Amino acid sequence: MEAAGARTRAAARRRDRRLRAPPTLKEQRDPQPGVRLPQRRTEEDQEEAVFREVVSFTPDPLPVRYYDKDTTKPISFYLSSLEELLAWTPDVEDSFNVALGPPECRQPPLSSRRPRTLMCHDMMGGYLDDKFIQGSAAQSPYSFYHWQYIDIFVYFSHHTVTIPPVGWTNAAHRHGVCVLGTFITEWKEGERLCEAFLAGDERSYRAVAHQLVLIAQFFRFDGWLINIENSLSLAAVGNVPHFLRYLTTQLHQQVPRGLVLWYDSVVSSGQLTWQDELNEHNRVFFDSCDGFFTNYNWREEHLERMLGQAGERLADVYVGVDVFARVSVVGGRFDTDKSLELIRKHGFSAALFAPGWVYECLEKGDFFQNQDKFWSLLERYLPTHSICSLPFVTSFCLGMGTRRVCYGQEEAVGPWYHLSAQEIQPLFGEHRLQGDGRGWVKMHCCLADAWNGGSSLVIRGLIPPEVGNVAVRLFSLQVPVPPKIFLSMVYKLEGPSAVGVALELTTGDAGSCHVGGISALSETSSRRSPRPLRVPPTKLAKWVGRCSQQLSGGWVQRCYEVNLRGCLLQALFVNFSRPPGSQEEENFICRLGEIQKETVEAFTTTETERRDLQFTGAPARRAAGAAGPGTLGARRAREEAPPNRPHSQLQEPPHLAGTRAAYETSKRSPGCLSFTCRPQSPAAELSPRPLGTGGGCRALFRQDVRRTGTTLPALSLTLPLRKCTWIRTFQVAEREVVLHSGAAQTQVPGWQGPHLKTWLERTDCGPVRQTG
């Protein structure tokens, strides 16, 4: 009773203070003796006031399309009807699905006349574990990593408008592969839909085309596969070429290097009659767009007839191959190479439909072995494309794992799957030496250990007695290089092997290419050419300081400085040499954890130059994509770009690394969030809580992996706000996080930390949920 009475008296005192009239200006200047002026509220009073405001909010239901009903996590989505398509407009929730940027530079470009390889991903209806934008804890998910062999990735489902999940788009773009969604109509419902927008005047089909272009442009994928699998009236089929031409023209204007492909189904009479070839019955559709995807039941005579129909556009004909080998097809399954042999013989492009067969129909425990076997059988028919930009970094992470590792340190244990975290993958395969074939090298991915992320690259091999070394190509390159570059490799040997491990480059244009020197870098090593600066840049000194050192988990880092002039890098190899004096066969197992190729500029960028890298609001996403998600430069840009300072409220970041401290900021009006940072070694917590009084302030929270060469989870936080403004900056564990306001969106693009845990108390949006 006494405690209750005390609480009652305290509440009465607080009520009296609120009801008491504020002192006049004269009373403040000339207070009467013995009269105390009201003081500021105590911290306890403020917290109670905040609590009363928070519980007054009324939750709104989450939009069903954007969130998983079981977990409330944001998901990628599709559109199921013409009405949904025409009604769609970009919303704040749609920003969750926006890709980082366009496809990375590659050689040869997709516009070259070289036959291409298209992969059409159709798996169990689509939108499985890959739909979770923030990733999931899937135990044995499907993963694709042979990106260097394909040119186009199509995400296929039987929903009317299939928008590719953003994780697939990010992974494909990182490898220079373009991504297409699917627009499909089927059965009687498809006939009604097509009549609605094709049988009328041009305004109807132009409205649909406009929406498809807008969706591709907004979500940053590269075009559409148009699949009309139902009969059409004469009026409707007569407008299909006009629709395709308008869609293709508009897409090319709005989406650089955009593509529109037509699937072999309807013929010019409107009948649904699959032709299994390009011919006079469907040529009009081919002439109206960028390419033609044939049905699967072809024979070699179909290919021979198509030579005359395609003319100079052989590469624009994608001959379909059903990997499931349904009905009557050539090849399929582990005999798909038979299909590819005929297709390449006649100079056509190939469209591999549902290569996820190795996952759906075979043992999940043998997935990686079966996947590698499938693509190795096709390797000789799949021309690769090359990386053509520097800087470059990869830790070979697949975007999945059984644990999370940061620079050799285990951060978390448990399965995870996040396609946006996948890094640039090498050219997988098995290679044997000429002659008796005793020497060999084989590469495969491995989840058992990692340097950074969830997986690493394992290279096994044998050096026969008569050979001094073996080498395997990791990456194909077409990179004009500056006079000086730096290379780094993180690796470790497993078992008793003592083979030497080194990087090896090949260069083109040998007539003018001059190699001035390739020297190992360490703190004490001498350099064969002058340094660009009298004193090494701080970043370079830190980088070099780890070289030739034993790192966490038994890893070793080797660094090299390469001086070139007039050279074109063509390939990057890793070379394995036998120990001095050894005359025996040498078996080895080497695990690669990271490869970096850096320019001098990456280590010598001035503070003034870095200030040009501003990441705020929507432009931040464009800047991040332009920097190249698979480059070390992009990682540094995110970590070091200073905040914009457009308002006086911005506070200098406190340094809280490795200490027990708290830093809290709030802006009561008109904002609605307060961030509390309480780093407790080894983890930091970032906890938003609502402080506003309503006024329509609505916070939607997500955390996205922005994978740029650092460990997973490298997180970029985005908080779209409506009718809210607030700006705060703080720093945790030497990683600056910039919170920046905008009328519709706030971004925190700088966060790159593996220890981040986040909580959101959603004010008028829904219940409290943890998303860390």
Salt bridges, closest charged atoms under 4 A:
ASP45 OD1 - ARG14 NH1 3.93
ASP45 OD2 - ARG17 NH2 3.07
GLU48 OE1 - ARG14 NH2 3.04
GLU53 OE2 - ARG668 NH2 2.99
ASP68 OD1 - LYS131 NZ 3.74
ASP70 OD1 - LYS69 NZ 3.50
GLU84 OE1 - ARG65 NH2 3.26
ASP91 OD1 - ARG722 NH2 3.12
GLU93 OE2 - ARG698 NH1 3.27
GLU93 OE1 - ARG722 NH2 3.62
ASP151 OD1 - ARG106 NH2 2.63
ASP151 OD1 - ARG114 NH2 3.88
GLU186 OE2 - HIS158 ND1 3.00
GLU189 OE1 - ARG192 NH2 2.78
GLU191 OE1 - LYS188 NZ 3.93
ASP201 OD2 - ARG203 NH2 2.83
GLU202 OE1 - ARG206 NH2 3.86
ASP222 OD2 - HIS173 NE2 2.71
GLU277 OE2 - ARG305 NH2 2.99
GLU280 OE2 - HIS281 NE2 3.56
ASP287 OD1 - ARG283 NE 2.82
ASP290 OD2 - HIS252 NE2 3.00
GLU300 OE2 - LYS345 NZ 2.86
GLU300 OE2 - HIS346 NE2 3.13
ASP316 OD1 - ARG113 NH2 3.56
ASP316 OD1 - ARG116 NH1 3.07
ASP316 OD2 - ARG313 NE 2.85
ASP322 OD2 - ARG326 NE 2.92
ASP337 OD2 - ARG380 NH2 3.94
ASP372 OD1 - HIS146 NE2 3.41
GLU410 OE2 - ARG403 NH1 2.75
GLU411 OE1 - HIS755 ND1 3.21
GLU423 OE2 - ARG707 NH2 2.63
GLU430 OE2 - ARG432 NH2 3.31
ASP449 OD1 - ARG403 NH2 2.85
ASP449 OD2 - LYS492 NZ 2.44
GLU466 OE1 - ARG438 NH1 3.94
GLU494 OE2 - ARG591 NE 2.75
GLU561 OE2 - LYS484 NZ 2.44
GLU561 OE1 - ARG527 NE 3.58
GLU585 OE2 - ARG438 NH2 2.54
GLU598 OE2 - ARG636 NH1 3.27
GLU607 OE1 - ARG610 NH2 2.32
GLU607 OE2 - ARG611 NH2 3.88
GLU639 OE2 - ARG735 NH1 3.55
GLU640 OE1 - LYS539 NZ 3.77
GLU640 OE1 - ARG610 NE 3.66
GLU652 OE2 - ARG645 NH1 3.07
GLU664 OE2 - ARG689 NH2 3.19
ASP704 OD2 - ARG702 NH1 2.57
ASP704 OD2 - ARG706 NH1 3.34
